[in-house]
């Protein structure tokens, strides 16, 4: 892959990233202002006075007193809320639906390779009731879970077009403050992708649920554990899917090539798995255009072979559409039928991908692809296999390949192998996405992330996870040595993820959709009951291999919860130990040391307050930089934050301190790119523009005071560390504000005051001098320890397990693409 197509991402909360595109002159980094605009935010002073005068008056009338707070309304730019695309034409939807075949339906599409072979390994075929009952089970399993549940209900519970467990969690986090990390701000709600619709007063039920989630800590913990459990099972699925799919495809050679036994099957499967995971670093974009045509050809083959077998052997198997055959099947086989039910779950593996991969497509395209192509082709495939089994009941072990016409064996084998690899690729990519989202929400240790495409932000590669999955897949294939044994472990993770989705979607119905209580309860009663039955069926296979996904899920769940628990305690410790503004004022503008020219970028996780690590730098360093910027990288519960709404930028302490704060807000799907040179250049330009905008506002305040002293209440001269209100405001305004807008200030007076402002010229000169001296990155090398009076379990988790994860994840310095000579680190111990 070309070097320019590979972008390494900093997954730490203390990292640099590339922001904006184009030349340096067309980027800004001011409170909420647009990045990448071709025009300056304030091209004419007169224009600024026209549209910001009313907003300025409102700010002067009621000036906030809370020190060091960013809790104000975020800036709104005209047009930033217009993210809704026009309805795609029918032809365009068909084109997107075709693409979904290669990404979304690979896992479910390859299930005919192994479903009946696993089912009839539990229930021997003695009569047509066995065949028709198993076929009826498969038909209605596909109809109830993927079709009825996901296509018609779950797909609508998306987060601005994003799907998956974390998307549901972030959606709930926006409507109720359930995130355990206390860094939420009211300004975040002004992000256009929030689209917040608060519960109506008429529905007290929704308000009651919201209040319960926000006030009861154990409910927050249960919700987080539920989400982490679902994510852990998806990662476990990423281990079993490649092993199962590849081994099932290669098993076709056992009856066709002489001497191709179990050892050869295991060895060939391992070779393909190694090759599959080895090419992940090149990215799916290089070969992604082949996925949809291959899967389309695969589904065409399934449907065609199914029709051929129906017409040739027994078309009367369509009687299985009568669900009464399920009753006959259980009456005849009792316990064996219950065990076979676990095999039927394999026909819906990958159903969760319809929701998890929604962000790359649209609801209509996924619905169209499933109802028009996937569902009918799968039904024809299973009916064709059932028709073949009525005439050849002994062929259940290799039912798929035996039912293929002999002249088509090799073409179908090649297509099946490719389809199995594509299905594995989709699950591996989904695992990467889940891990990235977990890191974004502070639930997974920081790992190296590489973006393999500049055009599609969803294509990522995580080396550590990739090699871990490969090793685990090889171990699974080597230990189990047959698809039947792997199938015993395969269904538990899938059903577990489905049950998590059912609970979260029910919560969305009650809290956000405000659905009728009866209808909202019908959803978990119907689908939850079906999934519980399947879960009980697959749990009977625990001793036969079902323990594997449970071990993997428990392993990842433990890691994620420990990391989240330790991160929350560390953040709370930082909040408690932050430096007070009174102490900063006592130090004076020199900060009790020598200020030398230069810019210091101090990375921390606080959204307000001065971090205690800054005190460590003041004590450790013989001098401190003349300009200090506190940079906070913060994730908000939305998929993507628009570039023009990404940053909140403000001043900390009085002007002569030359200290600023920047909060960079990212969604859990946002791409964070590193480019230190662009970052430094953008920061300098942004600081300069911020200073000019601040001076402009001061000039407007002064002019307003002189222009209409009777109508304006000016705050006292006492310094308050509040955020400058947005200078651009295009939202709805009150009648008083609109009336005030009619009073036009003479732009010449404002411009003259700006040109003659000595304070602005002094600050700009100081900024240029600091820029010439260079930028330094100030990072904390912190150690987290439990207090001495903590209980034993907390000491074990924090002092050993969490500490082990922190030592072995990517540290702050490792995430920065800057020379080490530009980094200064100070050690600090956080007692939690």
Secondary structure, DSSP 8 states (H G I E B T S, - for coil): --GGG-EEE--SSS---B---S-GGG---STT--SS-SS-TTS-HHHHHHHHHHHHHHHHHS----SSB--S-----TTTT--------HHHHHHHHHHHHHHTSHHHHTGGGTHHHHHHHHS---SHHHHHHHHHHHHHHHIIIIIIIIITTGGGS-BTTB-SHHHHHHHHHHHS---SS----GGGGGSGGG------TT-HHHHHHHHHHHH-HHHHHHHHHHHHHHHHHHHHHHHHHHHHHHHHHHGGGTTTSTT--HHHHHHHHHHHHHHHHHGGGG-GGGTTHHHHHHHHHHHHHHHHHHHHHHHHT-GGGGGGGSTHHHHHHHHHHTHHHHHHHHHHGGGGTTTHHHHHTGGGS-HHHHHHHIIIIIHHHHHHHHHHHHHHHHH-GGGGGGHHHHTS-GGGHHHHHHHHHHHHHHHHHHHHHHHHHHHHHHHHTT-S----EEE--SS-TT-EE-HHHHHHHHHHHHHHHHHH-SHHHHHHHHHHHHHHHHHHHHHHHHHHIIIII---HHHHHHHIIIIIHHHHHHHHHHHTTGGGTTHHHHHHHHHHHHHHHHHHHHHHHHHHHHHHT-B-HHHHHHHTTTTTSEEEEEEEEEEES-SSSB-HHHHHHHHHSSEEEEEEEEEEEEE-SSS---GGGSEEEEEES-GGG-EEEEEEEE-TT---B--HHHHHHHHHHHHHHHHHHHHHHHHHHHHHHHH-TTT-----SS---B----S---S---HHHHHHHTS---HHHHHHHHHT-HHHHHHHHHHHHHHHH-EEEEEEEEEEE--TTS-HHHHIIIIIIIHHHHHHS--TGGG--S-GGGEEEEEEEEE-
